[in-house]
């Protein structure tokens, strides 16, 4: 586990890469959600971002925590996005 400050420094290149690709995303320290239009796109982005993190930045990706899912099914910092763009508290939080 990286400290949030160190993670932000190391993952700045990931932010730039995601921006270059035109992805919408939200990242805090080593937690990151990337928003795409379909499950197929999510699978492609997960593979390519994992490859970028491991091969370019030489970081290890926790595959057990990484997933492609509908936005309302995932939590991020204790919250989740709901339909219509509303913000809610994640059930386990």
C-alpha positions in Angstrom: 0.0 0.0 0.0 1.4 3.4 -1.0 0.9 6.6 0.9 -1.6 8.8 -0.9 1.1 11.4 -1.7 3.5 8.9 -3.1 0.7 7.2 -5.1 -0.4 10.6 -6.6 3.2 11.3 -7.7 3.7 7.8 -9.2 0.3 7.8 -10.9 0.4 11.2 -12.4 1.6 9.6 -15.6 -1.5 7.4 -15.5 -3.7 10.5 -15.3 -2.0 12.0 -18.3 -2.4 8.8 -20.3 -6.1 8.5 -19.5 -6.6 12.2 -20.4 -4.7 11.6 -23.7 -7.0 8.7 -24.5 -10.0 10.9 -23.7 -11.3 8.7 -20.8 -13.5 10.0 -18.0 -12.0 8.9 -14.7 -11.8 9.6 -11.0 -8.6 8.7 -9.0 -7.6 9.3 -5.4 -4.2 7.8 -4.5 -4.2 4.3 -5.8 -8.0 4.0 -6.2 -9.2 4.7 -9.7 -12.5 4.4 -11.6 -12.6 4.8 -15.4 -16.0 5.4 -17.0 -16.8 4.0 -20.4 -19.9 3.3 -22.4 -20.1 -0.5 -22.4 -18.8 -3.7 -20.7 -16.8 -4.6 -23.8 -15.1 -1.2 -23.8 -14.5 -1.6 -20.0 -12.8 -5.0 -20.7 -10.6 -3.4 -23.4 -9.6 -0.4 -21.2 -8.9 -2.7 -18.2 -6.5 -4.8 -20.3 -4.8 -1.8 -21.8 -4.5 0.2 -18.5 -3.2 -2.9 -16.7 -0.6 -3.3 -19.4 0.4 0.4 -19.2 0.7 0.3 -15.4 2.8 -2.9 -15.4 4.9 -2.5 -18.5 5.4 1.3 -18.6 5.2 2.3 -14.9 6.4 -1.0 -13.6 3.6 -1.2 -11.0 1.7 -4.2 -9.9 -2.1 -4.3 -10.4 -4.3 -6.1 -7.8 -6.4 -8.2 -10.1 -8.7 -9.3 -7.3 -9.8 -5.7 -6.7 -9.9 -4.7 -10.4 -13.2 -5.2 -12.2 -15.5 -4.1 -15.0 -18.9 -3.4 -13.6 -21.9 -1.0 -13.9 -21.1 2.2 -12.1 -23.8 1.8 -9.4 -22.3 -1.6 -8.5 -18.9 -0.3 -7.5 -18.0 1.9 -4.6 -15.3 4.6 -4.6 -14.1 6.1 -1.3 -17.2 4.9 0.4 -19.6 6.3 -2.1 -21.2 5.2 -5.4 -22.6 6.9 -8.4 -26.4 6.4 -8.9 -28.4 6.7 -12.1 -28.9 10.3 -13.1 -25.5 11.3 -11.8 -26.5 11.4 -8.1 -24.1 10.4 -5.4 -25.0 7.9 -2.7 -23.3 6.2 0.2 -22.1 2.7 -0.6 -24.1 0.0 1.2 -21.2 -1.4 3.2 -20.1 2.1 4.2 
